[in-house]
């Protein structure tokens, strides 16, 4: 199979924070955020390979900078910024209510698998063009070494 070279492109999903998404402090529960965070990264991976062949390997970190409350609208922007032979690493950036400052950001790595859940090559190569994408590529590459 021939390798496909792609430039990172952003996928966007939106979420409304509702009362059932809150913790005992009245702010967005981190577990719910993690669910949406992984889902957003999954969507960016699924834009490149069959979603039936993707499993989550690792959340490399979710860095919260401020809380969200009921009624906030969250924008999850994700893109695949690094690829290994069988892995795809997504960078996810979350904003609330149209503010540019990040609410949460971090990386998630997915593995491309066959029908027996054994890793298999995806034949995708990432070509970062912008300074931001090159920086994210290098950061994701270093995450693999940990």
N, C-alpha and C positions, 0 to 999 in steps of 0.2 A: 504494500500500500504506500502511496506517495504522501510525504509530509506536507501538511497544510500550514503555511505561515500566516498568522493573523496579527493585527494591531489591536491592543486592548480597546474595547468599546463598552460603554456604560449601559447597564440595564437598571431601570427604576421601578420600584414597587412602593406603594403607599399604604400606610396603616393608620387607623383612627384608634387612639388610646381610649378604652372604655373602662367603666368601673370594675368589671371582672378581670382587668389586666393589672390592677393595682395591688401593691403589697400593704402591709399593716401600717406603713407610714403615709399612705395615700399617694405614693408615686409608682411609676411603672415598675413592675416586678422584673428583676434581672432574668429570671427563667423565661418569661414571656419574650423579653428582648432577645435572648439567645435563640429561641425558636424562630423568630422573625429574621434574625441575623443570618442564621444558617440557611433558611429558606431563600433569602435574597442571594446569598452566594451560590446556592444550588441552581437558581434560575439562570445566573450568568454562565455556569458550567453547562447547563442543559441547552443553552443557545449554541453550544459548540459540538456536543456529542449527545447521543441518545440518552434521555433522562433515566431510562431503565437500567443503564450501565454505570450509574454514579452512586457512590456511597461516601459519606462524610468520614474523613480520617481524624481530623483534629481542628479544634478552634485554637488558634495561636494566641488569642487575646482579644478581649473586648474592653476597650478603655472608655469608661464613662466620664464625661466632663460636667454634666449637669443632669438634673432629673427631668422627667416628663410626667404630666398629670393628665387626668381624665379630660378629654376634649382636644388634646394636642393631636396634630396630624404629623406623622413621621414619614420622611422620605428616605428610603433605603436605596442608595446608589451602589451598585456592585459591578466589578469587572474582573475578568481573569487577567492577572498580572504576571503569572509565572507558570511554566509547565515543565514537568519532569517527563520521563518516559511514559509513566502511567498515571501521574498526578496532575491536578490542576489546582492552582492556588488563587483564590478570589480575595480581593480587597473590598471591604464594605465600609461605607461612610454613611452615617445617619444624621439627618438634620431634622429639626422640628419647626413647624409653623413658618416655613420659608426662610428661617434664619440660616446664614451661611456657616456659622460656627458649629462645629461638630458636637453632636450629643453623644455619639458612640462611634468608634471606628476600630478596625482590626482585620485580621486575616483568617480564612478558613481554607483547609486543604481537603480536596475530594480525590478519590481514587476511581479510575475507570476500570470496571470489572466485566467479566464474561457472565454467562448464565449460571455458572457454578460459584460465583462471587470470588473468582481468582483474578488478580490484577492482570490487565492486558494493555498493551500500548494503544494510545489514542491518535498518534501521528500528528499532533498539533505542536507548533512551535510559536512562541510569543515573540513579536518584534516591537519592543517599546520605542515609540518615536519621540514623544514629548519628554521634557525634563522630569515632570512628575511621574510619568509612567516608567522611566528608567530608574528613578529613585525607588518606586514601589517594587519594581522587578528585583533590584538589588536587596531590598529589605526582605522580600519573600524568599529569595535565594538563600539568605543567611538563616532564615527560620528553618530551612531544611537541614542545616548543619547542627541544629540544637537537638 
